[in-house]
Amino acid sequence: MSRIDLVYNPVSGSFGTAHLEALADALEASGFAVTMVPTARDGVRFSGTADLVCIHGGDGTLRDTVQAMGADAGRLPLCVAPSGTINLVARELSYARAPGAFARQIAKGWKAGDARWVHAPLYRLGDVPIVSCLSIGPDSHAVARVSGPLKKRIGRYAYVVAMMQQMRDWPRNPVTIRGELSGGEEFTCEAEAAIVSNAALYAGPFRLSPAAALSADSIELITLTRSTRMRIAALSLASMLGLPIARMGLADIRTVRRIEFDRCVTPVQVDGDHFPDCAYVIAPAGLTLRYVV
């Protein structure tokens, strides 16, 4: 019998005991031996015997789990049972939310084997894994404003409230970005806002770059030379409508393998969460995540 460490965040706003128990029962019924692994302030204590790690949560819980796994994140396969505020990775991989359907999906993928799974080269901001996305500029300032209690009550709409509050104090702090394109060429640009996509989707079901994907051995850098309120609003509307933002002149898109900022950039949004530390370099982590699908 294959063994699963089922990682969950007991203090997240979307956590529910009934759903977690139903998920564990469904995985057991599908032929897995499940060990419950709660996250804690001092880290994640894995069983040490798992064949597969299942994350019950959103992109933030996935990121924290990958960071806690260290080098094992490149050895042990993963799956994501969506339940968090933002589920970009789970959405891209089409994981079912219903426990029974999810367990059957994982059992089928496990039986199919590694050749059928999604292999996702991991990138890091310093020591922080980026499992789906990163941003600097008005978006990251808004995420820094998000109220924890409000997020627990209204979920992702707390980000909308924070952005509306941010409208009164709109940040425009240009930064010089240098790096290496996927073909090896060097680039330099100036930007007041930047988004990095390590997955296909951003802020929900929206795709900013047609080349973005978990399986890509590169990341997409979307930059705005000027990040005025009107330009950000236009970019958001175009993304919701599925319009080509680069061809419309709303942003520049580059496929890259390394990004360097010329100064301390803060705050930073990583996988939907606020990081107050400085951002300097985004680069390959040297390992590849494997998602069972």
C-alpha positions as CSV (number, residue, x, y, z in Angstrom):
1,M,0.0,0.0,0.0
2,S,1.4,3.4,-1.0
3,R,1.8,6.0,1.9
4,I,0.7,9.6,1.8
5,D,1.6,12.5,4.1
6,L,-1.6,14.6,4.0
7,V,-0.4,18.2,4.9
8,Y,-2.9,20.7,6.0
9,N,-3.0,24.1,7.7
10,P,-5.3,24.0,10.7
11,V,-5.4,27.8,11.2
12,S,-6.2,28.8,7.6
13,G,-9.4,30.6,6.9
14,S,-10.7,27.9,4.6
15,F,-9.9,25.0,6.9
16,G,-12.7,22.6,7.7
17,T,-12.4,19.4,9.7
18,A,-15.2,17.7,7.9
19,H,-13.7,18.2,4.5
20,L,-10.3,17.1,5.6
21,E,-11.7,13.9,7.2
22,A,-13.7,13.2,4.0
23,L,-10.5,13.6,2.0
24,A,-8.5,11.3,4.2
25,D,-11.3,8.7,4.1
26,A,-11.5,8.9,0.3
27,L,-7.7,8.5,-0.1
28,E,-7.8,5.5,2.2
29,A,-10.7,4.0,0.2
30,S,-8.6,4.5,-3.0
31,G,-5.8,2.4,-1.6
32,F,-3.5,4.8,0.2
33,A,-2.3,4.7,3.8
34,V,-2.7,8.3,5.1
35,T,-0.7,10.1,7.8
36,M,-2.1,13.5,8.9
37,V,0.6,16.2,9.0
38,P,-0.5,19.6,10.3
39,T,1.6,22.7,9.6
40,A,2.9,24.6,12.6
41,R,4.9,27.8,13.4
42,D,8.1,25.7,13.9
43,G,7.7,24.0,10.5
44,V,6.2,20.7,9.1
45,R,7.0,17.4,10.7
46,F,6.7,14.8,7.9
47,S,6.3,11.1,8.7
48,G,9.6,10.2,6.9
49,T,7.9,7.2,5.3
50,A,5.7,8.8,2.7
51,D,5.8,7.8,-1.0
52,L,3.7,10.9,-1.9
53,V,2.9,14.2,-0.2
54,C,-0.6,15.6,-0.6
55,I,-1.2,19.3,0.2
56,H,-4.7,20.2,1.4
57,G,-4.7,23.9,0.8
58,G,-3.9,26.7,-1.5
59,D,-0.7,28.0,-3.2
60,G,0.7,29.4,0.1
61,T,0.4,26.1,1.9
62,L,2.0,24.4,-1.1
63,R,4.9,26.8,-1.1
64,D,5.5,26.4,2.6
65,T,5.4,22.6,2.3
66,V,7.9,22.7,-0.6
67,Q,10.2,24.9,1.4
68,A,9.9,22.5,4.5
69,M,10.7,19.5,2.3
70,G,14.0,20.9,1.1
71,A,15.7,18.6,-1.3
72,D,13.0,16.0,-0.8
73,A,10.7,18.2,-2.9
74,G,12.6,17.0,-5.9
75,R,12.4,13.4,-4.8
76,L,8.8,12.9,-3.4
77,P,5.9,13.5,-5.8
78,L,3.2,15.9,-4.9
79,C,-0.5,16.5,-5.3
80,V,-2.8,19.4,-4.3
81,A,-6.3,19.0,-2.9
82,P,-7.6,22.5,-3.4
83,S,-9.1,24.3,-0.4
84,G,-7.2,27.5,0.0
85,T,-8.0,31.1,-0.9
86,I,-5.9,30.9,-4.1
87,N,-5.5,27.6,-6.0
88,L,-3.6,28.5,-9.1
89,V,-1.5,25.3,-9.2
90,A,-4.5,23.1,-8.5
91,R,-6.5,24.9,-11.1
92,E,-3.9,24.5,-13.8
93,L,-3.6,20.8,-13.0
94,S,-7.4,20.3,-13.0
95,Y,-7.5,18.7,-9.6
96,A,-11.0,18.0,-8.4
97,R,-12.3,19.7,-5.2
98,A,-14.7,16.9,-4.2
99,P,-12.8,14.4,-2.0
100,G,-14.0,11.3,-3.7
101,A,-13.3,12.6,-7.2
102,F,-9.9,13.9,-6.1
103,A,-8.9,10.6,-4.5
104,R,-9.8,8.6,-7.6
105,Q,-7.9,11.1,-9.8
106,I,-4.7,10.6,-7.7
107,A,-5.1,6.8,-7.6
108,K,-5.4,6.8,-11.4
109,G,-2.4,9.1,-11.8
110,W,-0.3,7.1,-9.3
111,K,-1.0,3.9,-11.2
112,A,-0.1,5.6,-14.5
113,G,3.4,6.5,-13.2
114,D,6.0,9.2,-13.4
115,A,6.0,9.5,-17.2
116,R,2.4,10.8,-17.1
117,W,2.9,13.3,-14.3
118,V,3.6,17.0,-14.7
119,H,7.2,17.9,-14.1
120,A,7.6,21.5,-12.9
121,P,11.1,23.1,-12.7
122,L,11.1,25.2,-9.5
123,Y,12.3,28.8,-9.2
124,R,13.2,30.7,-6.0
125,L,13.3,34.2,-4.8
126,G,16.4,34.0,-2.6
127,D,15.5,31.0,-0.4
128,V,11.7,31.2,-1.0
129,P,10.1,28.8,-3.5
130,I,7.8,30.3,-6.1
131,V,5.2,27.6,-6.9
132,S,2.9,29.8,-8.9
133,C,3.6,33.6,-9.1
134,L,5.3,36.7,-7.7
135,S,4.7,40.4,-8.0
136,I,6.1,43.8,-7.1
137,G,4.4,47.1,-7.4
138,P,0.8,48.1,-6.6
139,D,-0.3,44.5,-6.5
140,S,2.3,43.5,-3.8
141,H,1.5,46.7,-1.8
142,A,-2.2,45.7,-1.8
143,V,-1.4,42.1,-0.7
144,A,0.5,43.6,2.2
145,R,-2.7,45.4,3.2
146,V,-4.9,42.3,3.2
147,S,-6.6,41.9,6.6
148,G,-6.3,38.3,8.0
149,P,-9.7,38.3,9.7
150,L,-11.3,39.7,6.6
151,K,-9.6,37.1,4.4
152,K,-11.1,34.4,6.7
153,R,-14.6,35.9,6.2
154,I,-14.7,36.7,2.5
155,G,-11.7,34.8,1.0
156,R,-10.2,36.1,-2.2
157,Y,-12.4,39.2,-2.1
158,A,-10.2,40.5,0.7
159,Y,-7.6,41.2,-2.0
160,V,-10.2,43.3,-3.9
161,V,-10.9,45.3,-0.8
162,A,-7.1,45.9,-0.2
163,M,-6.6,47.0,-3.8
164,M,-9.5,49.5,-3.4
165,Q,-7.8,50.9,-0.3
166,Q,-4.5,51.1,-2.1
167,M,-6.0,53.4,-4.7
168,R,-5.7,56.3,-2.2
169,D,-1.9,55.8,-1.8
170,W,-0.7,54.5,-5.2
171,P,3.0,53.4,-5.2
172,R,5.1,54.1,-8.3
173,N,8.7,53.1,-7.5
174,P,10.8,52.3,-10.6
175,V,13.3,49.6,-10.5
176,T,16.0,48.4,-12.9
177,I,15.6,44.7,-13.8
178,R,18.4,42.7,-15.4
179,G,18.6,39.0,-16.2
180,E,18.9,36.2,-18.7
181,L,16.4,35.3,-21.3
182,S,15.5,31.6,-21.9
183,G,17.8,31.7,-25.0
184,G,20.8,32.8,-23.0
185,E,20.8,36.5,-24.0
186,E,21.0,39.2,-21.4
187,F,18.3,41.9,-20.9
188,T,17.8,45.1,-19.0
189,C,14.6,47.0,-18.5
190,E,13.0,49.7,-16.2
191,A,9.7,48.9,-14.5
192,E,7.3,50.3,-11.9
193,A,5.5,47.0,-11.6
194,A,6.5,43.4,-12.4
195,I,4.8,40.0,-12.3
196,V,6.6,36.7,-12.5
197,S,4.6,33.6,-13.6
198,N,5.9,30.2,-12.7
199,A,2.5,28.7,-13.6
200,A,0.0,29.3,-16.3
201,L,-2.5,31.3,-14.3
202,Y,-2.5,34.5,-12.3
203,A,-5.1,35.9,-9.8
204,G,-7.6,33.2,-10.7
205,P,-8.4,31.9,-14.1
206,F,-6.4,34.6,-15.9
207,R,-3.4,33.9,-18.2
208,L,-1.1,36.9,-18.7
209,S,1.4,35.1,-20.9
210,P,0.5,32.4,-23.4
211,A,3.9,30.7,-22.7
212,A,3.4,30.4,-19.0
213,A,3.1,26.8,-17.6
214,L,4.2,24.8,-14.7
215,S,6.1,22.4,-17.0
216,A,8.1,25.2,-18.7
217,D,11.8,25.3,-17.9
218,S,11.6,29.1,-17.7
219,I,9.4,31.8,-16.1
220,E,7.4,34.6,-17.6
221,L,8.4,38.2,-16.7
222,I,5.6,40.7,-17.2
223,T,6.7,44.3,-16.7
224,L,5.0,47.7,-16.8
225,T,7.2,50.7,-17.4
226,R,4.5,52.9,-16.0
227,S,2.0,51.5,-13.5
228,T,-0.6,54.2,-13.3
229,R,-4.0,53.5,-11.9
230,M,-5.5,53.6,-15.4
231,R,-2.8,51.3,-16.8
232,I,-3.3,48.7,-14.1
233,A,-7.1,48.8,-14.5
234,A,-6.7,48.4,-18.3
235,L,-4.3,45.4,-17.8
236,S,-6.7,43.8,-15.3
237,L,-9.7,44.2,-17.7
238,A,-7.7,42.9,-20.7
239,S,-6.7,39.8,-18.6
240,M,-10.2,39.1,-17.6
241,L,-11.3,39.3,-21.2
242,G,-8.5,37.1,-22.3
243,L,-7.0,39.8,-24.6
244,P,-3.3,39.8,-25.6
245,I,-1.8,42.4,-23.2
246,A,1.6,42.5,-24.9
247,R,0.2,43.2,-28.4
248,M,-2.1,45.8,-26.9
249,G,1.0,47.6,-25.4
250,L,-0.2,47.2,-21.8
251,A,2.9,45.3,-20.7
252,D,6.1,43.7,-21.9
253,I,6.5,40.0,-21.6
254,R,9.8,38.1,-21.6
255,T,10.6,34.4,-21.2
256,V,13.5,34.3,-18.7
257,R,15.7,32.1,-16.6
258,R,17.1,34.6,-14.2
259,I,16.0,38.0,-12.8
260,E,18.1,40.5,-10.8
261,F,16.8,43.7,-9.2
262,D,19.2,46.7,-8.8
263,R,18.0,47.4,-5.3
264,C,16.0,46.1,-2.4
265,V,12.5,45.6,-3.6
266,T,9.8,45.4,-0.9
267,P,7.0,44.4,-0.3
268,V,6.8,41.3,-2.5
269,Q,3.8,39.1,-3.1
270,V,4.7,35.4,-3.5
271,D,1.9,32.9,-4.2
272,G,-0.7,35.2,-2.8
273,D,1.1,36.0,0.4
274,H,3.0,39.1,1.6
275,F,6.8,38.9,2.1
276,P,8.4,42.0,3.7
277,D,11.9,40.9,2.9
278,C,14.0,42.3,0.1
279,A,13.8,40.8,-3.4
280,Y,17.1,40.7,-5.2
281,V,17.4,37.6,-7.4
282,I,15.0,35.1,-8.9
283,A,16.7,32.0,-10.3
284,P,16.3,28.2,-10.8
285,A,16.2,26.2,-7.6
286,G,18.0,23.2,-9.1
287,L,15.2,20.8,-8.6
288,T,12.0,19.8,-10.3
289,L,8.6,19.2,-8.6
290,R,6.5,16.3,-9.8
291,Y,2.7,16.5,-9.6
292,V,0.7,13.3,-9.8
293,V,-2.1,13.9,-12.3
